[in-house]
Amino acid sequence: MPMEKGKAFLAYRGGCMITTDPGKIAENASLRMRRINTELASCPGP
């Protein structure tokens, strides 16, 4: 993936948080997924 495309993708995925550090990307992704899962779990179902 070209650098510019990667940055644009990260900016989109991370809420305009651009980083090129793979460790940070993985960390942020896992934290984001955990938070989303927690929000979904605490959301009252239909």
Biotite code that builds the C-alpha atoms (Angstrom):
import biotite.structure as struc

atoms = struc.array([
    struc.Atom([0.000, 0.000, 0.000], chain_id="A", res_id=1, res_name="MET", atom_name="CA", element="C"),
    struc.Atom([1.449, 3.405, -0.975], chain_id="A", res_id=2, res_name="PRO", atom_name="CA", element="C"),
    struc.Atom([2.301, 5.717, 1.899], chain_id="A", res_id=3, res_name="MET", atom_name="CA", element="C"),
    struc.Atom([-0.245, 8.407, 0.997], chain_id="A", res_id=4, res_name="GLU", atom_name="CA", element="C"),
    struc.Atom([-3.026, 5.861, 0.663], chain_id="A", res_id=5, res_name="LYS", atom_name="CA", element="C"),
    struc.Atom([-2.019, 4.320, 3.979], chain_id="A", res_id=6, res_name="GLY", atom_name="CA", element="C"),
    struc.Atom([-2.058, 7.695, 5.720], chain_id="A", res_id=7, res_name="LYS", atom_name="CA", element="C"),
    struc.Atom([-5.453, 8.548, 4.285], chain_id="A", res_id=8, res_name="ALA", atom_name="CA", element="C"),
    struc.Atom([-6.786, 5.171, 5.389], chain_id="A", res_id=9, res_name="PHE", atom_name="CA", element="C"),
    struc.Atom([-5.408, 5.640, 8.906], chain_id="A", res_id=10, res_name="LEU", atom_name="CA", element="C"),
    struc.Atom([-6.766, 9.176, 9.095], chain_id="A", res_id=11, res_name="ALA", atom_name="CA", element="C"),
    struc.Atom([-10.184, 7.822, 8.152], chain_id="A", res_id=12, res_name="TYR", atom_name="CA", element="C"),
    struc.Atom([-10.043, 4.823, 10.474], chain_id="A", res_id=13, res_name="ARG", atom_name="CA", element="C"),
    struc.Atom([-8.423, 6.581, 13.432], chain_id="A", res_id=14, res_name="GLY", atom_name="CA", element="C"),
    struc.Atom([-10.510, 9.751, 13.412], chain_id="A", res_id=15, res_name="GLY", atom_name="CA", element="C"),
    struc.Atom([-7.891, 11.928, 11.723], chain_id="A", res_id=16, res_name="CYS", atom_name="CA", element="C"),
    struc.Atom([-5.100, 10.450, 13.834], chain_id="A", res_id=17, res_name="MET", atom_name="CA", element="C"),
    struc.Atom([-2.244, 9.852, 11.414], chain_id="A", res_id=18, res_name="ILE", atom_name="CA", element="C"),
    struc.Atom([0.585, 7.566, 12.472], chain_id="A", res_id=19, res_name="THR", atom_name="CA", element="C"),
    struc.Atom([3.084, 5.449, 10.582], chain_id="A", res_id=20, res_name="THR", atom_name="CA", element="C"),
    struc.Atom([4.203, 3.416, 13.614], chain_id="A", res_id=21, res_name="ASP", atom_name="CA", element="C"),
    struc.Atom([2.863, -0.150, 13.211], chain_id="A", res_id=22, res_name="PRO", atom_name="CA", element="C"),
    struc.Atom([2.992, -0.715, 16.964], chain_id="A", res_id=23, res_name="GLY", atom_name="CA", element="C"),
    struc.Atom([0.836, 2.336, 17.613], chain_id="A", res_id=24, res_name="LYS", atom_name="CA", element="C"),
    struc.Atom([-1.553, 1.318, 14.847], chain_id="A", res_id=25, res_name="ILE", atom_name="CA", element="C"),
    struc.Atom([-2.041, -2.148, 16.334], chain_id="A", res_id=26, res_name="ALA", atom_name="CA", element="C"),
    struc.Atom([-2.393, -0.752, 19.854], chain_id="A", res_id=27, res_name="GLU", atom_name="CA", element="C"),
    struc.Atom([-4.936, 1.876, 18.801], chain_id="A", res_id=28, res_name="ASN", atom_name="CA", element="C"),
    struc.Atom([-6.875, -0.663, 16.747], chain_id="A", res_id=29, res_name="ALA", atom_name="CA", element="C"),
    struc.Atom([-7.127, -3.118, 19.637], chain_id="A", res_id=30, res_name="SER", atom_name="CA", element="C"),
    struc.Atom([-8.124, -0.372, 22.085], chain_id="A", res_id=31, res_name="LEU", atom_name="CA", element="C"),
    struc.Atom([-10.734, 0.919, 19.637], chain_id="A", res_id=32, res_name="ARG", atom_name="CA", element="C"),
    struc.Atom([-12.154, -2.553, 19.052], chain_id="A", res_id=33, res_name="MET", atom_name="CA", element="C"),
    struc.Atom([-12.314, -3.223, 22.795], chain_id="A", res_id=34, res_name="ARG", atom_name="CA", element="C"),
    struc.Atom([-14.130, 0.065, 23.378], chain_id="A", res_id=35, res_name="ARG", atom_name="CA", element="C"),
    struc.Atom([-16.585, -0.593, 20.549], chain_id="A", res_id=36, res_name="ILE", atom_name="CA", element="C"),
    struc.Atom([-17.272, -4.102, 21.871], chain_id="A", res_id=37, res_name="ASN", atom_name="CA", element="C"),
    struc.Atom([-17.849, -2.704, 25.359], chain_id="A", res_id=38, res_name="THR", atom_name="CA", element="C"),
    struc.Atom([-20.246, -0.077, 24.022], chain_id="A", res_id=39, res_name="GLU", atom_name="CA", element="C"),
    struc.Atom([-22.142, -2.692, 22.022], chain_id="A", res_id=40, res_name="LEU", atom_name="CA", element="C"),
    struc.Atom([-22.321, -5.028, 25.018], chain_id="A", res_id=41, res_name="ALA", atom_name="CA", element="C"),
    struc.Atom([-23.635, -2.279, 27.311], chain_id="A", res_id=42, res_name="SER", atom_name="CA", element="C"),
    struc.Atom([-26.156, -1.141, 24.703], chain_id="A", res_id=43, res_name="CYS", atom_name="CA", element="C"),
    struc.Atom([-29.688, -2.340, 25.517], chain_id="A", res_id=44, res_name="PRO", atom_name="CA", element="C"),
    struc.Atom([-30.888, -4.806, 22.902], chain_id="A", res_id=45, res_name="GLY", atom_name="CA", element="C"),
    struc.Atom([-34.224, -4.702, 21.069], chain_id="A", res_id=46, res_name="PRO", atom_name="CA", element="C"),
])
